[in-house]
Amino acid sequence: MSNNYKWDKRFIEMTKLVGSWSSCFKDNRQVGAIIVKNKRILTTGYNGAPSGIASCKERGECIRVKNNIKSGTMQEFCYAVHAEQNALIQAAKLGISVDGATLYCTHQPCSICTRLIINAGIKRVVFLEGYPDTFSIQLFNEAEVTFEKFEDLEKNEI
């Protein structure tokens, strides 16, 4: 097993922990992201409502479920800021350059987050679960950002 795999596994595990802080009403959308450079965590982000705005958990309902909005569509109709966006915002707020960094995420980024990731200079994205947004894959490929689904090799060992 390569040293890179071990670091990827550590950082993917960290995204799950960060995602557990999410204020999303839906358990399957506990999304976490971390931005890493030279094996150092620069910032973290999870999906949740902006500061001062009540989250869906606090409201007791998900606005997307209430309005029957299909996953992968109308991302703008949600109280939450995406985990990737929050990680990038944190870097900007703290004056941390993410140019050349790797973003680890529990879920494949949507096309909105993808455009932000590309413009921030992130060079590699590693994610755990898919997301129904094929346009983001096209954008990553065109921008030549390395984009890979993490496969846990250890869980398949006998």
C-alpha positions in Angstrom: 0.0 0.0 0.0 1.5 3.3 -1.0 2.2 6.2 1.4 -0.1 8.4 -0.7 -2.9 6.0 -0.2 -2.4 6.1 3.6 -2.5 9.9 3.6 -5.6 10.0 1.3 -7.3 7.5 3.7 -6.4 9.7 6.7 -7.8 12.8 5.1 -10.9 11.1 3.8 -11.6 9.9 7.3 -11.2 13.5 8.5 -13.8 14.7 6.0 -16.3 12.2 7.6 -15.6 13.7 11.0 -16.0 17.3 9.8 -19.2 16.3 7.9 -20.7 15.0 11.2 -20.8 18.7 12.3 -23.2 19.5 9.5 -26.5 21.2 10.3 -28.2 19.6 7.3 -31.6 18.0 8.1 -30.9 14.9 5.9 -28.5 12.3 7.4 -27.3 11.3 3.9 -26.1 14.9 3.3 -23.6 15.2 6.2 -20.9 16.6 3.9 -17.4 17.5 5.0 -14.4 18.9 3.1 -10.8 19.7 4.0 -8.2 21.5 2.0 -4.7 20.1 2.4 -1.2 21.2 1.1 2.0 19.4 1.9 0.2 16.9 4.2 -1.1 19.8 6.3 -4.7 20.7 6.8 -5.3 24.3 5.8 -9.1 24.6 6.3 -12.2 22.6 6.9 -15.8 23.0 5.9 -19.1 21.3 6.3 -22.5 22.0 4.9 -24.6 24.3 7.0 -26.5 27.5 7.1 -24.6 30.8 7.0 -23.8 32.5 10.4 -27.0 34.0 11.9 -29.4 32.0 9.7 -31.4 29.2 11.2 -30.5 25.8 9.7 -33.0 23.2 8.6 -32.2 21.2 11.7 -33.2 24.2 13.8 -36.3 24.8 11.7 -37.3 21.1 12.0 -37.6 20.5 8.3 -35.6 20.5 5.0 -36.7 23.2 2.6 -35.6 21.0 -0.3 -37.6 18.0 0.9 -40.6 20.2 1.6 -40.5 21.5 -2.0 -39.7 18.0 -3.5 -36.5 19.2 -5.1 -34.4 16.4 -6.7 -30.9 15.9 -5.5 -28.3 17.5 -7.9 -30.7 20.2 -9.0 -31.5 23.8 -7.9 -28.6 23.9 -5.4 -29.3 27.6 -4.8 -32.6 26.6 -3.1 -31.1 25.6 0.2 -30.2 27.3 3.4 -26.9 25.5 3.6 -23.6 26.6 2.2 -21.8 23.6 0.7 -18.8 22.1 2.6 -16.4 22.9 -0.2 -17.6 26.5 -0.3 -17.2 26.8 3.4 -13.6 25.4 3.3 -12.8 27.9 0.5 -14.5 30.8 2.4 -12.5 29.9 5.5 -9.3 30.1 3.6 -10.2 33.5 2.1 -11.3 34.8 5.5 -8.0 33.7 7.1 -5.8 34.8 4.2 -4.6 31.2 3.4 -3.6 30.4 -0.1 -5.0 27.1 -1.4 -3.2 27.4 -4.8 -1.9 24.0 -5.7 -3.7 22.2 -2.8 -5.8 19.1 -2.6 -9.5 19.2 -1.6 -10.8 16.1 0.1 -14.6 15.7 0.3 -17.1 13.2 1.5 -19.2 13.7 -1.7 -18.3 14.6 -5.3 -18.5 18.4 -5.7 -21.5 19.9 -7.6 -20.8 22.1 -10.7 -21.1 25.3 -8.6 -18.4 24.2 -6.1 -16.3 22.8 -9.0 -16.1 26.2 -10.6 -15.0 27.7 -7.3 -12.5 24.9 -6.7 -10.9 25.4 -10.2 -10.6 29.2 -9.8 -9.1 28.8 -6.3 -6.2 26.9 -7.9 -7.0 23.5 -6.3 -5.1 20.9 -8.4 -6.5 17.7 -7.0 -9.9 16.6 -5.7 -10.5 13.3 -3.8 -14.1 12.3 -2.9 -15.8 9.4 -1.3 -19.4 9.3 -2.6 -20.8 10.2 -6.0 -23.2 13.0 -6.8 -25.6 13.3 -9.7 -23.8 16.2 -11.5 -21.9 15.0 -14.5 -21.1 18.6 -15.6 -18.7 18.9 -12.6 -16.7 16.0 -14.0 -16.5 17.7 -17.4 -15.3 20.9 -15.8 -12.6 19.2 -13.8 -11.4 17.4 -16.9 -11.3 20.6 -19.0 -9.4 22.5 -16.3 -7.0 19.5 -15.9 -7.8 19.2 -12.2 -7.0 15.7 -11.0 -10.4 14.2 -9.9 -10.6 10.8 -8.2 -13.0 8.7 -6.2 -11.3 7.3 -3.1 -11.5 3.5 -3.0 -10.8 2.0 0.4 -8.5 -0.9 -0.4 -8.3 -2.1 3.2 -12.0 -2.9 3.5 -11.6 -5.4 0.6 -8.7 -7.2 2.2 -9.3 -10.8 3.4 
